[in-house]
């Protein structure tokens, strides 16, 4: 399953680094980088946790194809 994400855009809007977001959702910074580059499919829990940080829906943040 391929997906695109708006994580990088939302991080910029909220002035968060990859490290900041990683700490907030309990993963390594590398995981956030891989998510942003489409090299890692998030678990459902991780997708919801990231969406919660930005106060948006999972559908707003991720486009699964």
C-alpha positions in Angstrom: 0.0 0.0 0.0 1.4 3.3 -1.0 0.7 6.6 0.7 1.5 10.2 0.8 1.7 12.4 3.9 1.5 16.0 4.9 3.6 15.5 8.0 6.3 17.8 6.9 3.9 20.6 6.1 2.2 20.3 9.4 5.5 20.2 11.3 6.5 23.4 9.5 3.1 25.0 10.5 3.6 24.0 14.1 7.4 24.8 14.2 8.2 21.2 15.2 11.4 19.4 14.3 11.4 15.7 13.4 12.9 15.1 16.8 10.1 17.1 18.5 7.4 15.1 16.7 9.2 11.8 17.4 9.3 12.5 21.1 5.6 13.5 21.1 4.5 10.2 19.6 7.1 7.9 21.1 9.2 6.9 18.1 12.7 7.6 16.8 13.5 10.7 14.6 14.4 8.3 11.8 10.9 7.0 11.8 9.4 10.4 11.2 11.9 11.0 8.3 11.0 7.7 6.7 7.3 8.5 7.1 7.8 11.9 5.4 9.7 10.2 2.5 7.1 7.5 2.0 9.6 4.7 3.0 7.6 3.6 6.1 3.9 2.7 6.5 2.7 3.8 9.9 0.8 1.6 12.3 -2.8 2.7 12.8 -1.9 3.8 16.3 1.0 5.9 15.1 -1.1 7.5 12.4 -3.7 8.5 14.9 -1.1 9.7 17.4 0.5 12.0 14.8 -2.8 13.3 13.7 -3.7 14.1 17.3 -0.5 16.1 17.7 -1.7 18.4 14.9 -5.4 18.2 15.8 -6.4 16.9 12.4 -8.0 13.7 11.1 -5.8 10.8 9.9 -7.4 11.3 6.4 -6.2 14.9 6.4 -2.6 13.9 7.2 -2.3 10.7 5.2 -3.5 9.7 1.7 -3.5 5.9 1.4 -3.6 4.6 -2.2 
